[in-house]
Amino acid sequence: MGAKLNSVKLGKLNKPGKRTATRREWRGFKDTMYDFGRWLHNLMVMAKFIMKPTTLKAAFTYRWFSNYMAAFDYIDRHIEGVRGPQLRIAHIEYDSIVEHLTQTMDTLFKCDKRIGNKKGKYDELNKKLVLMDENGMMVLATGFPNLKFLSKEIPAIYTGSTVAQDGVLHYIEAAEEFQIPSDVCPMPCAELGCAIEEDYPICGACAVHCNTTCDGSLMGNQIEDRHDHIPSFTMAAPMRHQQKSVLAYSRDQIVEAIHFIEEHTGEKWDWNAFAKNMKTYNAQNVEFEQWMEINKTPYPQVVGNNIMLYRDAEYMVISGRDATFLKFDRQITALAKEGYKNKVMAAKEIRHRALVWGVHAQYYTAFNQWLANCWGVVTLCDMLSFTLTKPINYEDHEQALLDMGEYNMNMIMRNHSNGGYEVGVEQLWQYCEEYHADMVLMYEHIGCKSMAGYHGLIEEEGRKRGIHIVWVYHALMNPTKASRKDMRNDVNRYMKTVLREEPLDPTLVDFDDTVRW
């Protein structure tokens, strides 16, 4: 019976006041054995990583490292109720992220002057390390094959808050004690708090910041520089990025960033390496577009969590530098095509085809899986994944710089949330039409001012088009202001009172996961 969607009452996996009641979900013999095999694979990857001397030192040095005790729970939450092609797609994506993240942290710890590089053992590696803002354009790294480009914020703050819902509360409190107002976005607040607590690895030859997130994040970076004690450069992206007149400015920012890195590392930009990596990056975007075309049909396959988190990592962090991810993409495409051919359903019943707009809650990225399991709301894509996919020219050097400038203006946090009315509101309705969506899950991030001004406009335009607008309030990295249960209740109220619908799984309507990772 467990092989069928919704054959297991998933709410029973959560017990009030406990972390996780049941670790393994029964999915039928075939899928359960596959899931267990992938669990063993991840266990071996993590065991190999934790046994390294630098990792053991980090575990007793950095407060945020303990968040990764929840890694298995994190993967389990994102594949709850999943079967068949979607289960395999999910594991390809999440398992690849696990491996890449352990590699990232391994390099950080080796270069860290507190841990691996205490006696200068890894001085040469440290001289080749460039710290990049977590929302910066890693395409910049593709022309420097001998350098390492990493973000210290991703393992410490960004992923930490995703894996464990209360993972960065200590750093938010530290920033507020530093007189940062409590109503600002928790992301730059937590990043700043981590710097105040001196809880970042001390490493890197230089750092590249960006303004693609927001001005609050950029101001936090300037204070973080006092902790790093390394040269830094801010690669600014124009806000009105659809205006062709600003492209030259963005192109110049790319050139200046390249010169800055060359000056502080001694490495020179390599056009051949750039071309090689861009072939991979362009091919990855082609695969992504195929997934999106399938999602426009009655049988979407790469949906919900399976698209959002992986696309974020691949588009922003990998950026064509690791051809292994292109292999993964092609495996995902093959599974998606097979699922579409066999008319595999992404949920027991697809009652609503939804798009996700706004910035999602880092402490509840599995929210989309709950929507499908509980209410039959299948999310086809999210605002952050609707990014630029046009090929980057790698043969004409001047055009390549212009293309990189255009990509810099279309990074995940700049593309829609900070790009003005045309991309923040109007494009939403275009996407709804393309994907035949009848519902929009509107994330209302309490601490973000950029999208708040669109509230009335989106309500009004949604009514005109007959599209259900479901507002979900959250606080990005701070679940104390809006819990996971609060987010679910926002949807429950709408589904029950406005649409008069009954849940697919009643056990998921109301449950307590306050202390779950």
Residue pairs with C-beta under 8 A, 6 or more apart in sequence:
1 7
2 8
2 25
2 26
2 27
2 28
2 32
3 27
3 28
3 29
3 30
3 31
3 83
4 28
4 83
4 348
5 81
5 83
5 345
5 347
5 348
6 81
6 347
6 348
6 373
6 504
6 505
8 25
8 26
8 27
8 81
9 505
9 507
10 25
10 80
10 81
10 373
10 505
10 507
10 508
11 505
11 506
11 507
11 508
11 509
11 511
12 21
12 22
12 507
13 20
13 21
13 22
13 25
13 80
14 20
14 21
14 511
14 512
14 513
14 516
15 21
15 512
16 511
16 512
17 512
17 514
17 515
18 515
18 516
19 73
19 515
19 516
19 517
20 73
20 76
20 516
20 517
23 72
23 76
24 32
24 35
24 36
24 39
25 32
25 35
25 76
25 80
25 81
26 32
27 35
27 82
27 83
27 87
28 83
31 83
31 84
31 87
34 87
34 88
34 91
35 79
35 87
35 91
38 91
38 95
39 72
39 75
41 95
42 71
42 72
42 75
42 95
42 98
43 72
45 95
45 98
45 99
45 102
46 68
46 71
46 98
46 102
49 55
49 102
49 105
49 106
50 56
50 59
52 106
52 109
54 106
54 109
54 110
54 112
54 115
54 116
55 105
55 106
55 109
57 109
57 114
57 115
57 116
58 65
58 105
58 109
58 112
58 115
58 201
59 65
59 66
61 114
61 115
62 156
62 199
62 201
63 170
63 197
63 199
64 155
64 156
64 157
64 160
64 167
64 168
64 171
64 194
64 199
67 159
67 160
67 161
67 163
67 164
67 167
68 160
68 163
69 164
69 517
70 163
70 164
70 167
70 517
71 98
71 163
73 516
73 517
74 162
74 163
74 517
75 94
75 95
75 98
77 366
77 369
78 90
78 94
78 305
78 309
78 365
78 366
78 369
79 87
79 90
79 91
79 94
79 369
80 366
80 369
80 370
80 373
81 369
81 372
81 373
81 505
82 90
82 369
84 339
84 344
85 301
85 335
85 336
85 338
85 339
85 344
86 301
86 303
86 306
86 339
86 344
86 346
88 335
89 301
89 302
89 306
89 332
89 335
89 336
90 305
90 306
92 328
92 331
92 332
92 335
93 306
93 309
93 310
93 328
93 332
94 309
94 310
96 310
96 324
96 325
96 328
97 309
97 310
97 313
100 313
100 317
100 318
100 322
101 154
101 155
101 159
104 150
104 151
104 154
104 155
105 155
107 125
107 129
107 148
107 150
108 150
108 152
108 155
108 201
108 203
109 115
109 116
109 201
110 116
110 117
110 122
110 125
111 117
111 122
111 125
111 126
111 129
111 201
111 203
111 204
112 201
112 202
112 203
113 202
113 203
114 201
114 202
115 201
116 122
117 123
117 125
117 126
117 203
125 148
126 203
126 204
126 205
127 205
127 265
127 266
128 146
128 147
128 148
128 205
128 265
128 267
129 147
129 148
129 149
129 150
129 203
129 204
129 205
130 141
130 144
130 147
130 148
130 149
130 150
130 204
130 205
130 206
130 207
130 208
130 261
130 265
131 150
131 151
131 152
131 203
131 204
131 206
131 207
131 208
131 228
131 230
132 138
132 140
132 141
132 149
132 150
132 151
132 207
132 208
133 151
133 153
133 207
133 208
133 209
133 210
133 212
133 213
133 217
133 221
134 151
134 153
134 154
134 157
134 158
134 316
135 210
135 212
135 213
135 217
135 316
135 411
135 412
135 413
136 151
136 208
136 209
136 210
136 212
136 235
136 411
137 210
137 212
137 235
137 316
137 319
137 404
137 407
137 408
137 411
138 149
138 316
138 317
138 318
138 319
138 321
139 278
139 281
139 319
139 320
139 392
139 404
139 407
140 149
140 208
140 235
140 254
140 257
140 258
140 261
140 404
141 147
141 149
141 319
141 321
142 273
142 274
142 277
142 278
142 281
142 319
142 320
142 321
143 258
143 269
143 270
143 271
143 273
143 274
143 277
144 261
144 265
144 267
144 269
144 270
144 273
145 270
145 273
146 267
147 261
147 265
147 267
149 321
151 158
151 317
152 200
152 201
152 203
152 204
153 191
153 194
154 317
156 194
156 199
156 200
157 168
157 171
157 187
157 190
157 191
157 194
157 477
158 187
158 362
160 167
160 168
161 167
161 168
161 190
161 362
161 363
161 477
162 309
162 362
162 363
162 365
163 517
164 517
165 363
165 364
165 479
165 484
165 516
165 517
166 363
166 479
167 363
168 186
168 190
168 193
168 194
168 477
169 478
169 480
170 193
170 197
171 189
171 190
171 191
171 192
171 193
171 194
171 196
171 197
171 199
172 186
172 189
172 190
172 193
172 477
172 478
173 193
174 193
174 194
174 196
174 197
175 189
175 190
175 192
175 193
175 196
176 182
176 189
176 193
178 192
178 193
178 196
180 189
180 192
183 446
183 447
184 216
184 447
185 214
185 216
185 217
185 445
185 447
185 448
185 476
186 447
186 475
186 476
186 477
186 478
187 213
187 217
187 362
187 476
187 477
188 213
188 214
188 216
188 217
188 219
188 220
188 221
189 220
190 477
191 217
191 220
191 221
191 224
192 220
192 223
192 224
194 200
195 223
195 224
195 226
195 227
198 227
200 224
200 227
200 228
202 228
202 229
204 228
204 230
205 230
205 264
205 265
206 230
206 231
206 232
206 233
206 260
206 261
206 264
206 265
207 225
207 228
207 230
207 231
207 232
207 233
208 232
208 233
208 234
208 235
208 257
208 260
208 261
209 218
209 221
209 222
209 232
209 233
209 234
209 235
210 218
210 234
210 235
210 236
210 237
210 408
210 411
211 217
211 218
211 234
211 236
211 237
212 237
212 408
212 411
212 412
212 413
212 414
212 418
213 413
213 414
213 418
214 413
214 418
214 448
214 450
218 234
221 232
221 234
225 232
231 260
231 264
233 256
233 257
233 260
233 261
235 253
235 254
235 256
235 257
235 408
236 253
237 250
237 253
237 408
237 409
237 411
237 414
238 246
238 249
238 250
238 409
239 414
239 418
239 419
239 420
240 246
240 419
240 420
241 250
241 406
241 409
241 410
241 414
241 415
241 419
241 423
242 419
242 420
242 422
242 423
246 409
247 402
247 405
247 406
247 409
248 402
248 405
249 405
250 405
250 406
250 408
250 409
251 401
251 402
251 404
251 405
252 405
253 405
253 408
254 401
254 404
254 405
254 408
255 401
258 269
261 267
262 268
262 269
271 394
271 397
274 394
274 400
275 394
275 395
277 319
277 320
277 321
278 320
278 392
278 394
278 400
279 320
279 394
280 320
280 321
280 323
280 325
280 326
281 319
281 320
281 392
282 320
282 391
282 392
283 326
283 329
284 314
284 318
284 320
284 325
284 326
284 329
285 389
285 390
285 391
286 389
287 326
287 329
287 330
287 332
287 333
288 311
288 329
288 389
289 389
290 333
290 336
290 337
291 301
291 302
291 307
291 332
291 333
291 336
292 381
294 300
294 301
294 302
294 336
294 337
294 340
295 301
295 302
295 303
295 307
295 380
295 381
295 435
296 380
296 434
296 435
296 436
297 340
298 350
299 339
299 340
299 343
299 344
299 345
299 346
300 346
300 350
300 353
300 378
300 380
301 335
301 336
301 339
301 340
301 344
301 346
302 332
302 336
303 346
303 368
303 372
303 378
303 379
303 380
304 346
304 368
304 369
304 371
304 372
304 378
304 379
305 365
305 366
305 368
305 369
307 381
307 382
307 385
308 356
308 360
308 365
308 368
308 382
308 384
308 385
309 365
311 384
311 385
311 387
312 384
312 385
312 412
314 325
314 329
315 385
315 387
315 412
316 411
316 412
318 325
338 344
346 372
346 378
347 372
347 373
347 376
347 378
347 504
348 376
348 504
349 376
349 504
350 376
350 378
351 375
351 376
351 377
351 501
352 375
352 376
352 377
352 378
352 438
352 439
352 468
353 378
353 380
353 435
353 436
353 437
353 438
353 439
354 371
354 377
354 378
354 379
354 380
354 437
354 438
354 439
354 440
354 441
355 379
355 380
355 381
355 382
355 383
355 428
355 431
355 432
355 435
355 437
355 439
355 440
355 441
356 368
356 379
356 381
356 382
356 383
356 440
356 441
356 443
357 382
357 383
357 416
357 428
357 440
357 441
357 442
357 443
357 458
358 383
358 417
358 442
358 443
358 444
358 445
358 451
359 383
359 384
359 413
359 417
359 443
359 445
359 448
359 451
359 476
360 367
360 382
360 384
360 443
360 474
361 367
361 443
361 445
361 474
361 475
361 476
361 479
361 482
361 484
361 487
362 476
362 477
363 474
363 476
363 477
363 478
363 479
363 484
364 474
364 479
364 484
364 487
367 472
367 484
367 487
367 488
368 379
370 488
370 508
371 377
371 378
371 379
371 441
371 491
372 378
372 379
373 504
373 505
373 508
374 488
374 503
374 504
374 505
374 508
374 509
375 491
375 495
375 501
375 503
375 504
376 504
377 439
377 441
377 491
379 441
380 435
380 437
381 431
381 435
383 415
383 416
383 417
383 428
384 412
384 413
384 415
384 416
385 412
386 415
386 416
386 427
386 431
387 410
387 411
387 412
387 415
388 406
388 407
388 410
388 415
390 403
390 406
392 400
392 403
392 404
392 407
393 399
393 400
393 403
394 400
415 423
416 423
416 424
416 427
417 424
417 448
417 450
417 451
418 450
421 454
421 457
424 450
424 451
424 454
425 454
425 457
425 458
425 461
428 440
428 458
429 461
429 465
429 467
431 437
432 440
432 465
432 467
437 467
438 466
438 467
438 468
439 467
439 468
439 469
439 470
440 458
440 462
440 467
440 468
440 469
440 470
441 470
441 472
441 491
442 458
442 469
442 470
442 471
442 472
443 472
443 474
444 451
444 452
444 455
444 471
444 472
444 473
444 474
445 451
445 474
445 475
445 476
446 473
446 474
446 475
446 476
446 481
446 482
447 475
447 476
447 478
448 476
455 471
458 469
459 469
462 468
462 469
468 494
468 498
468 499
470 490
470 491
470 494
471 490
472 487
472 490
472 491
473 482
473 486
473 487
473 490
474 482
474 486
474 487
475 481
475 482
483 514
484 513
484 514
485 510
485 511
485 512
485 513
485 514
488 509
488 510
492 509
492 510
495 501
495 503
503 509
